[in-house]
Amino acid sequence: MLVNALIILAVYLVAAFPVLNLLARMRGYDISKEDDLHSALWHKVGRVEGFIGITWDIVKGGVAVAIMYLAGLGQVMMAAAGVAAVVGRLWSVFIGWKGEKGNTTSLGVHVALAWQAWPFLFGPIILGAGIRTIPRMLDSSQPLSERLRFGGPPSNSLPLGMLGGFALFPFGVWVTGQSLPALAAGIAIFILIVVKRVTADVRKDLRDAADKRSIIINRIFLDRSHFRVVPKAENHSLESTSV
C-alpha cells in the first residue's frame, strides 16, 4: 500500500510540474497571470512552445495510466494514476495550489482508461468546437492566416462541449462494458473539473456580484463568470481565449 501511495504521489508531482510556465520563462515571458496558459503560450511565446505545451498536457495523463498498465498494477492503480494526473494539473503544489482547468490532461487520461468510450467523450467536444470554429473559418472578410489562428474570442459552445464530453464519458464507459475503476475515475474527474470551474478565483467575482447564482451557473457551464456575447463587428483576432 505504501509503495502504491508513493507511486500515485509521484504521478501527481510530475503532472503538477509547471511545464508551460517554464517554457514561457525560457523565452523571457511570464504567463502565470494569464487566463488560458495554452493560448498565452501559443500567441505570446511561440507556436512551437504552444504545441509542446498542449501535447505535454494531453500525453502526461495518458502516459500515467499506460505506465500503470504496463507495470501490471491493475485497473485501480490505472484509475488512481489518471485522477492524480488531473489533480496535479488542477492544483499544483509548485505554483501555490493553482493550475489550469484540466481539460487537456483529462482527455489523455480518458482515452487511456477506456478508449472504447471515445464517441461519448469527443462527440460533444467536436460539436462545441465546430460551433465555435466553423463560422470563423467561413468568414471571408478575414484573411486565411487569421481564420487559422489558434484561439479567437471566448467561446460559449466549446466549454459546454467539454463539460458534456466529460459528463457523458462515465456513461460511455458503462455502455461499452469497461471496468468499474474506469467508471469511478470518469465520475471523479468530472466532479473535479466542475469544482475547479466554480472555485477558480471565484471570490473576487462574487464580491461585487448582484446575481451570485448566475455567476456559479455560468462558471459551471461556460467556464467563466459572465456569458460572452460577441458583436458581429467585433474583430475575431482577439487574444482573449478563455476555454
Secondary structure as GFF3:
##gff-version 3
##sequence-region A 1 243
A	DSSP	alpha_helix	2	16	.	.	.	ID=ss1
A	DSSP	alpha_helix	19	26	.	.	.	ID=ss2
A	DSSP	alpha_helix	37	40	.	.	.	ID=ss3
A	DSSP	pi_helix	41	45	.	.	.	ID=ss4
A	DSSP	alpha_helix	47	70	.	.	.	ID=ss5
A	DSSP	alpha_helix	75	90	.	.	.	ID=ss6
A	DSSP	three_ten_helix	93	95	.	.	.	ID=ss7
A	DSSP	alpha_helix	103	113	.	.	.	ID=ss8
A	DSSP	three_ten_helix	115	117	.	.	.	ID=ss9
A	DSSP	alpha_helix	118	137	.	.	.	ID=ss10
A	DSSP	alpha_helix	144	147	.	.	.	ID=ss11
A	DSSP	alpha_helix	157	175	.	.	.	ID=ss12
A	DSSP	alpha_helix	180	199	.	.	.	ID=ss13
A	DSSP	alpha_helix	202	207	.	.	.	ID=ss14
A	DSSP	alpha_helix	212	222	.	.	.	ID=ss15
###
